[in-house]
Amino acid sequence: MKWLALVLSFVFGRLNMRPRGFKDAAIEIFDEVSFRSRRMVTLILVGVASVIFFTGGLFISLLDLSMQWDRTGSIVWSATLSTGVGLILLASAAFAVVFLRAWPGATKAKQQIKRKHKHEQEEEEMDRKRPTSLEHALSALVMDYVKEREIRRAARGPETSAYAGENVAGGTTAPNREPPRSHVH
């Protein structure tokens, strides 16, 4: 019956809310800390094991290569060499998985780097779209010239237009009916 109570308390949490003593609280804190640190300890052990296997594979490969060179003067692909290279590749892959993907905070750090890079790209886009001080000065100069022309046009009166041959009232002005002058006298 105690085993059933233990299993049920593990599955459903603490079902009985009886007052506990100091010893029970300390055990519960220790259990929580050990539960949270279990993943970190496992990842650290896998990382250390991958470093050891990498080193072992490197030494196996180097020893096999040097023995082949000493014996025959050439290097041939052998089972021992492929074992060493396999250990190197396997250990490198395990080390990369542990410290680039499975390590707590690695994915968050990658996401933060991506967000920062995206934010910097957006700022660069905005900087490209923003006019420079020279463009601001040129646009202010052109706008000042246009305003001055509008003021002069308004001061001349409503009978003239910016287009030659048009009246402001909407009709066209009469063309000049003067006969062309010849250069012969």
Secondary structure by P-SEA (a helix, b strand, c coil): caaaaaaaaaaccccccccccaaaaaaaaaaaaaaaaaaaaaaaaaaaaaaaaaaaaaaaaaaaaaaaaaacccccccaaaaaaaaaaaaaaaaaaaaccccccaaaaaaaaaaaaaaaaaaaaaaaaacccaaaaaaaaaaaaaaaaaaaaaaaaccccccccccccccccccccccccccccc
